[in-house]
Amino acid sequence: MITLCLYYFKIGVGIVLSKIQRGVIVATNKIQTGIRFEPELLYKIAYVARDNKRSLNAQLEFLAKTCVKEYESSNGRIPIDEESLYRK
């Protein structure tokens, strides 16, 4: 999969993210990000991902969602600021 460009468009009150893959515009609601890990930790997360039959990306997303769910259950729902959600 080759991503050439990433665009976002405001449509009404929502935002649609689109990216070009192999010459085709594909809509997605996910933002690509770069994360740095110590090699040993990344190896262990990848190991757990394989054991759970997930990709590394899916495992990291699962862990992040679990973390947010635990935080919100202890501290209340995190408010979303729609204006700054997709701001760079």
N, C-alpha and C positions, 0 to 999 in steps of 0.2 A: 504494500500500500504506500503510495507516494502522495504526500500532501504538498501541494504547490503554494496554496494561499489559504488564508482564513479570513472570512468576512463576517460581520454581524450587522443585521438590519433590524431597525425598530419597526415593528408592524403592530399598529394599535397600541395596546398596553404591553404586549409581549415582545420578546427579542428572539429572533431566529438566527442561529449560527449556521453558516454554510461553509463548506470547504470544497476545494476542487481536488478530486482524486482521479487520476488518469484521464483528465479532460472532462470529467462529469462533476457537476455541482451536487454535493450530498449534504442534506441538512442533518445537523447533530445538535444535541443540547449539552455536550461535554466540552470543556476547555482543556486543551493540552497544557501540561505543566512539566517542569523539570524538577526532580527531587534528588538530593545528594544523600547517599548512604555509605556507611562504612562497609567494606567488602564482606565481612563476616555476617553482618546483619542482613544484607541483601541476599546472601546465599541462603540464610536460614528462612527468610520470608519466601524465597522462591521454592525452597524445599516444602514448606507448609502448603504453598499454592499447589504444587504438583500433587501432594497427598490429598488435598481437597478437590482435585480435578478442576482447578481454576488456572487461568493465566496469571502471571505476576500482576498485571494491571488490575484484573478483577479482584485479586486477593487484597491489593492495596486499597482499592475502593471499598471492599467489604470492611477492612480494618478501620478506615476513616469513618464509614457510616456507623459502625459499632461504637467508636469513640464519641461521636456526636450524640448518638442515642443515649449513651451512659451519662454524658454531661448534661443533656437536657432533662433526663429523669431526675437528676439531683438539683439542678439549678433553674429549671424552667426553660420554656421554648426560646430559642435564639431568634430575635426578630430579623427579618430580611429587609434590607434597604434596596428596593428594586432599581433605584437610580444608579447605585454604585455596584450593582451585582456583576455587570460585565465590563466595568470601567477598567482600563489598563493602568 
